[in-house]
Amino acid sequence: MAQPKIQGEYVFRRQEMVSAFNFTEDGKFQFFYSYGAADRNATGSFTIEGDTLKLKSDKVPGTDFKIEQQSKSGSGYQIICKAPNPHLLSYMEGLVFVGDQKLSFESDKNGVVKIDLPHCDKIYVRNRIFPDIPTLVKDEHNTNNRFEVMILESVLQVSFQGIDFKILDENTISCYPNYFMPFEGIEFHKD
């Protein structure tokens, strides 16, 4: 059986969303996504294993935030988020792990995530408008409980970590619902 070839532009449209890939002969891709207030992009390389298309984005996953300060102060945990675009601050989320339990805490309109727990093992942060692999803020060895983080421009890019595509035929690729396209029926068709 011949290895499927992927080359050219593949487009996905749904209501007010449009997204597209351009795959080149040399194993590279460019990607864009526009949905409401979220315009995103990616570049990288791809490989084909059987009927699976694997993407490796140039973006390093889990690096959308920079920790600017951390300290011990008061009780519980607090993440203070900063962003060049203040509109993004209302959509911050802290993902907290206590053992095997995962909890989610949303920010207030100023980007402050308050976590009223006496102890947690790990804290990750992400933006709900531009979801991707969350950024680790606190691991189990860090005893600080107050963190100031800055959202970075990489939040506009997609890492594609954990998202593989199935090659249905030379004109169609599909993927399962995922962290930035959480719905069924995702099929990109060759343009």
C-alpha positions in Angstrom: 0.0 0.0 0.0 1.4 3.4 -1.0 2.1 6.0 1.7 -0.5 8.8 1.4 0.7 12.2 0.3 -0.3 15.4 1.9 0.5 18.6 0.0 -1.3 21.9 -0.6 -4.0 23.8 1.2 -6.6 22.1 3.4 -9.5 24.2 4.8 -12.1 23.7 7.6 -15.1 26.1 7.9 -17.9 26.1 10.5 -20.2 29.0 11.0 -18.0 32.0 11.8 -14.8 29.9 12.1 -12.3 29.3 9.3 -9.0 27.3 9.6 -6.5 26.1 7.1 -3.2 24.3 6.7 -0.7 24.6 3.9 1.5 21.5 3.6 4.7 21.7 1.5 6.7 19.0 -0.2 9.6 19.5 2.2 7.6 18.3 5.2 6.7 21.8 6.5 3.3 23.3 7.4 1.7 26.7 8.0 -1.6 26.9 9.9 -4.1 29.7 10.7 -7.3 29.7 12.7 -9.9 32.5 13.1 -12.9 32.2 15.3 -14.5 35.3 16.9 -11.8 37.1 18.9 -9.3 34.3 18.6 -6.9 34.5 15.6 -4.2 31.9 15.9 -1.4 30.4 13.8 1.4 27.9 13.8 4.3 26.7 11.7 6.3 23.5 11.9 7.0 20.2 10.3 5.0 17.0 9.7 5.4 13.3 9.3 3.1 10.6 8.1 3.0 7.2 9.8 0.5 4.9 8.1 -2.7 6.9 7.8 -1.7 9.3 10.7 -0.5 12.8 10.1 1.7 14.0 13.0 2.5 17.7 13.4 5.4 19.2 15.3 4.9 22.9 15.8 7.8 25.3 16.1 6.0 26.5 19.3 7.3 24.8 22.5 4.2 23.6 24.4 3.6 24.9 27.9 5.5 28.2 27.5 2.7 30.8 27.1 3.4 32.6 30.4 6.5 34.0 32.1 6.7 33.9 35.9 7.8 37.5 36.8 7.7 37.1 40.6 6.9 34.5 43.2 6.7 34.7 47.0 5.1 33.5 50.1 2.2 35.7 51.3 -0.9 35.0 53.4 -2.8 31.8 53.0 -4.1 29.9 50.0 -2.7 30.6 46.5 -2.9 33.5 44.2 -1.9 34.0 40.6 -1.8 37.6 39.3 -1.9 37.6 35.6 -0.7 40.5 33.4 -1.3 40.9 29.6 -0.6 43.5 26.9 -4.3 43.2 26.1 -6.3 43.6 29.3 -9.3 41.9 27.7 -7.5 38.6 28.1 -7.3 38.9 31.9 -11.0 37.9 32.4 -10.3 34.6 30.7 -7.4 33.2 32.8 -7.7 29.8 34.4 -5.6 28.1 37.1 -5.5 24.3 36.9 -4.6 22.9 40.3 -3.6 19.4 41.2 -3.9 17.9 44.7 -2.6 14.4 44.4 -4.7 12.9 41.5 -7.5 15.4 41.8 -7.6 18.2 39.2 -9.4 21.5 40.1 -10.1 24.5 37.9 -10.2 28.1 39.2 -11.2 31.0 37.0 -9.8 34.6 37.3 -11.8 37.7 38.2 -12.0 40.5 35.5 -8.6 41.8 36.6 -6.8 38.5 35.9 -6.5 37.4 39.5 -6.9 33.7 40.2 -7.6 32.9 43.9 -7.2 29.4 45.1 -8.5 28.9 48.6 -6.7 25.6 49.4 -4.3 25.0 52.3 -2.1 22.9 50.0 -1.7 21.9 46.4 1.0 20.0 44.5 1.0 21.7 41.1 -0.5 24.8 39.5 -0.7 25.4 35.8 -2.1 28.5 34.1 -3.8 29.0 30.7 -6.0 31.4 28.8 -9.5 30.1 27.9 -9.7 32.2 24.6 -6.3 30.8 23.5 -6.2 27.3 25.0 -3.1 25.2 24.5 -0.9 23.1 26.8 -1.0 24.9 30.1 2.2 26.5 31.6 3.5 25.1 34.9 3.6 27.8 37.6 4.2 25.8 40.7 5.5 22.2 41.1 5.4 20.0 44.2 8.8 21.3 45.4 7.9 25.1 45.2 6.6 26.4 48.5 5.6 29.8 47.2 1.9 30.7 47.1 1.8 34.0 45.3 2.7 34.2 41.6 2.8 37.1 39.1 2.7 35.9 35.5 2.8 37.7 32.1 1.0 36.3 29.1 3.4 36.0 26.1 2.8 36.4 22.4 3.2 32.6 21.9 -0.4 32.3 23.3 -1.5 33.2 19.7 0.2 30.0 18.4 -0.9 26.4 18.6 1.5 23.7 19.7 -0.5 20.7 18.4 0.9 18.6 21.2 -1.3 15.5 21.6 -3.3 16.3 18.4 -2.8 13.8 15.5 -4.8 13.9 12.3 -6.1 10.9 10.4 -5.7 10.9 6.6 -9.1 9.9 5.3 -8.0 10.2 1.7 -5.7 12.5 -0.3 -8.2 15.3 -0.1 -9.4 15.0 3.6 -7.8 15.0 7.0 -9.6 14.9 10.3 -8.9 15.0 14.1 -10.8 14.4 17.3 -12.1 17.2 19.5 -9.2 18.8 21.2 -8.2 21.7 23.5 -8.7 24.5 20.9 -11.4 22.9 18.7 -13.6 21.1 21.2 -16.3 19.8 18.8 -17.1 16.8 16.7 -16.8 16.5 12.9 -13.4 18.3 12.3 -12.5 17.7 8.7 -10.1 19.7 6.6 -10.7 19.4 2.8 -8.2 20.1 0.1 -8.9 23.4 -1.5 
